[in-house]
Amino acid sequence: MLSEAQQRRVWEGMLSAEIRANYFAELSGKYHRKQRGATWAILFLSSGAALAVLYTGLPAGIGPWLPPLLALLTAGLALYTLVAQYPKLAFDSADLHSRWSRLASKYEALWENVYAEEAQEQLQRLTEEGIELSRMANPFPYHQKAMLKWQDHVVRHRAAHVPA
């Protein structure tokens, strides 16, 4: 059986896990969009560079600097996307979304059974799992505006169930 303070920890843990799950889902989507945008930009720039090289009669005002410029922009953007590692960041943040969602579900199950004999041990395990997930999230940026958006969303969603 959990004390009143422990029950509040369960409730807050559930909300916190939901907030973080939503945050990392949004972050994953942002990284996917950045990679898609960079891929399209590379495709556009590389096709422009190829056309500029193949087109021998460049119009007046467009000098011989255009093909090397487009090639340099393409190479620079390709290098940037390689270093930025958007696909890996998208995958890792999607994984964190999934893990935080599972943790939120475990907290919710505990919330529905706070009088069970093993509730204290379960709360301790969930707390340790949350600490481990927080450690895994350290490489990711903290965007306060996004976190507050998801906090407001989750609190509004759960407002009808707030404990006394």
C-alpha positions as CSV (number, residue, x, y, z in Angstrom):
1,M,0.0,0.0,0.0
2,L,1.3,3.5,-0.9
3,S,1.2,6.5,1.4
4,E,-0.5,9.7,0.3
5,A,2.9,11.2,-0.7
6,Q,3.8,8.0,-2.7
7,Q,0.4,8.1,-4.4
8,R,1.2,11.7,-5.4
9,R,4.6,10.5,-6.8
10,V,2.7,7.9,-8.9
11,W,0.4,10.5,-10.3
12,E,3.2,13.0,-11.0
13,G,5.3,10.2,-12.5
14,M,2.5,9.2,-14.8
15,L,2.0,12.8,-16.0
16,S,5.8,13.4,-16.4
17,A,6.2,10.2,-18.5
18,E,3.3,11.2,-20.7
19,I,4.7,14.7,-21.2
20,R,8.1,13.3,-22.1
21,A,6.6,10.7,-24.5
22,N,4.8,13.4,-26.4
23,Y,7.9,15.6,-26.4
24,F,10.1,12.9,-27.9
25,A,7.5,12.0,-30.5
26,E,7.5,15.6,-31.6
27,L,11.3,15.7,-31.6
28,S,11.4,12.5,-33.7
29,G,9.0,14.1,-36.2
30,K,11.2,17.3,-36.4
31,Y,14.3,15.2,-37.1
32,H,12.5,13.3,-39.9
33,R,11.3,16.5,-41.5
34,K,14.8,18.0,-41.3
35,Q,16.3,15.0,-43.0
36,R,13.6,14.9,-45.7
37,G,14.2,18.7,-46.3
38,A,17.9,18.2,-46.6
39,T,17.5,15.3,-48.9
40,W,15.3,17.3,-51.3
41,A,17.7,20.2,-51.1
42,I,20.6,18.0,-52.0
43,L,18.6,16.5,-54.9
44,F,17.7,19.9,-56.2
45,L,21.2,21.4,-55.8
46,S,22.9,18.3,-57.4
47,S,20.6,18.3,-60.4
48,G,21.2,22.0,-60.8
49,A,24.9,21.5,-60.7
50,A,24.7,18.6,-63.2
51,L,22.6,20.7,-65.6
52,A,24.9,23.7,-65.2
53,V,27.9,21.5,-66.1
54,L,26.1,19.9,-69.1
55,Y,24.7,23.2,-70.4
56,T,27.6,24.7,-72.3
57,G,25.8,27.9,-73.5
58,L,25.2,29.5,-70.1
59,P,22.8,32.6,-70.4
60,A,24.4,36.0,-70.1
61,G,25.0,37.1,-66.6
62,I,25.5,33.5,-65.4
63,G,29.2,33.0,-65.3
64,P,31.4,29.9,-65.0
65,W,31.1,30.2,-61.2
66,L,27.6,28.6,-61.2
67,P,28.5,24.9,-61.6
68,P,31.3,24.9,-58.9
69,L,29.0,26.9,-56.5
70,L,26.1,24.4,-56.9
71,A,28.5,21.5,-56.4
72,L,30.0,23.1,-53.3
73,L,26.6,23.8,-51.9
74,T,25.5,20.2,-52.6
75,A,28.7,18.8,-51.0
76,G,28.4,21.1,-48.0
77,L,24.8,20.2,-47.3
78,A,25.5,16.5,-47.7
79,L,28.4,16.8,-45.3
80,Y,26.2,18.7,-42.8
81,T,23.4,16.0,-42.9
82,L,26.0,13.3,-42.4
83,V,27.4,15.1,-39.3
84,A,24.0,16.1,-38.0
85,Q,22.9,12.5,-38.0
86,Y,19.2,13.3,-38.4
87,P,18.1,9.7,-39.1
88,K,19.9,8.4,-35.9
89,L,18.4,11.2,-33.8
90,A,14.9,10.5,-35.2
91,F,15.3,6.8,-34.5
92,D,16.6,7.4,-30.9
93,S,14.0,10.0,-30.1
94,A,11.2,7.6,-31.4
95,D,12.7,4.9,-29.2
96,L,12.6,7.3,-26.2
97,H,9.0,8.2,-27.1
98,S,8.1,4.5,-27.0
99,R,9.9,3.9,-23.7
100,W,8.4,6.9,-22.0
101,S,4.9,5.8,-23.2
102,R,5.4,2.3,-21.7
103,L,6.6,3.9,-18.4
104,A,3.4,6.1,-18.4
105,S,1.3,3.0,-18.9
106,K,3.1,1.2,-16.0
107,Y,2.5,4.3,-13.8
108,E,-1.2,4.3,-14.8
109,A,-1.5,0.6,-13.9
110,L,0.1,1.3,-10.5
111,W,-2.2,4.4,-10.0
112,E,-5.2,2.0,-10.5
113,N,-3.8,-0.3,-7.8
114,V,-2.1,1.8,-5.2
115,Y,-3.3,-0.4,-2.4
116,A,-1.5,-3.6,-3.6
117,E,1.0,-5.1,-1.3
118,E,3.8,-4.8,-3.8
119,A,3.0,-1.2,-4.8
120,Q,6.0,0.3,-3.0
121,E,8.5,-2.0,-4.8
122,Q,6.8,-1.3,-8.0
123,L,7.0,2.4,-7.5
124,Q,10.7,2.1,-6.7
125,R,11.3,0.2,-10.0
126,L,9.3,2.8,-12.0
127,T,11.3,5.6,-10.4
128,E,14.6,3.8,-11.3
129,E,13.3,3.3,-14.9
130,G,12.5,7.0,-15.2
131,I,16.0,7.9,-14.0
132,E,17.5,5.6,-16.7
133,L,15.3,7.1,-19.4
134,S,16.3,10.6,-18.3
135,R,20.0,9.5,-18.6
136,M,19.3,8.2,-22.1
137,A,17.7,11.6,-23.1
138,N,20.7,13.7,-22.1
139,P,22.1,14.0,-25.6
140,F,18.9,15.6,-26.8
141,P,18.2,19.3,-26.7
142,Y,15.7,20.7,-24.2
143,H,13.1,22.9,-25.9
144,Q,11.3,24.6,-23.0
145,K,8.4,25.8,-25.3
146,A,7.7,22.3,-26.6
147,M,7.9,20.8,-23.2
148,L,5.5,23.4,-21.7
149,K,3.1,22.7,-24.7
150,W,3.0,19.0,-23.9
151,Q,2.8,19.7,-20.2
152,D,-0.3,21.9,-20.8
153,H,-1.8,19.2,-23.1
154,V,-1.3,16.4,-20.6
155,V,-2.5,18.3,-17.6
156,R,-5.7,19.4,-19.5
157,H,-6.2,15.8,-20.7
158,R,-5.9,14.5,-17.1
159,A,-7.6,17.4,-15.3
160,A,-10.7,15.3,-14.7
161,H,-8.7,12.7,-12.8
162,V,-6.5,14.9,-10.6
163,P,-6.3,13.5,-7.1
164,A,-7.6,15.4,-4.2
